[in-house]
Amino acid sequence: MNRKFYVYILHSYKDKGLYIGFTNNLKRRLTEHANGKVTATHLRTPVKLIHYEYFINEADAKAREKFLKSGYGRQQLKAFLKETFSN
């Protein structure tokens, strides 16, 4: 069985903040964000997908999400995507 898991990062045009999430259906989840159906981002729309990672193991994906949400993870992410943020 080919299961897919995604960790994704959204950038809010409204408050310039980041949202880091996890899903097993990226297309559906992005549609939910765009339509204001996600409590954590409905007041922060519009949002743009700026990065995602694909995993075949759910535990690995959840661990990556947790790391990116940590202080060091966010710091590393901002350094990694510095050109994205400069535009």
N, C-alpha and C positions, 0 to 999 in steps of 0.2 A: 504494500500500500504506500502510495506516494503522498505523504502529508506535507503541507507547507505552512510555515510560520514566518511572520514578518515583524520586525521592529522598525518603526517608522518615525520620522521627525517632521513636524509641521512648523511652519513659521507664520505667525499671525501678522497680517498687514495692519491690524488695528492697534495692537499694543507692542509689536515688534518682539514678542516673546516666543519661546519654543514650547512645543508640546511633544512629548515622547510617548509612544504607545506601542501596543502589541496586538496582533490579530492573526487569524488564520485565513482571512479573506480581505486582502488589501483593497481591492476595488470597492467592495461593499462598504468597508469602514470609511474610506475617503468620501464616498457619497453621503454617508451618515454625518460626517463632519461638515461637509458642504451645505447640507440641508438643516443644520442646526439641531440635529438629533442627539448630539453627544454633550452631556451636561458640562463636562470640563472645558469645552471649546465653544459652546453656543453663543456666548457673549463676546468671543474673540474673533469671530469670522469677519471678513474672509481669511482663510488660511491657505497656505501653499505647501505641497509636499516638497521638501528639499533634500531628503535622504531616506533610503530604506535599505534594510539588510534582510536577506532570505536565509532561512534555516530549515533543515529537515528534522530537527529535534526540538520539541517544545521546551524542554528544560534549558537548553542552550539559548534559545530565543528569550526566555524569561530572565535568565541570568544577564544577558546583554542589555535588556531593557532596564533592569535594576541598576546595572553599572552606569549606564548613560544618564540615569536620573540622579546619580550620586554627584556630589560636588566635584570630585576629580573627573568623573565621566563627562559632565557638562563642560568642564574646563577643556578637556581633551577634544571634545566635539567642536567647540567654538574655534579652537586652534586648527583643527582639521578642515573646517568649513570657512576659514577666514575670508577667502575670496568671495564666497557666496554672500557673506554678511557685508562685504565692502561695496557691493552693487546696490 
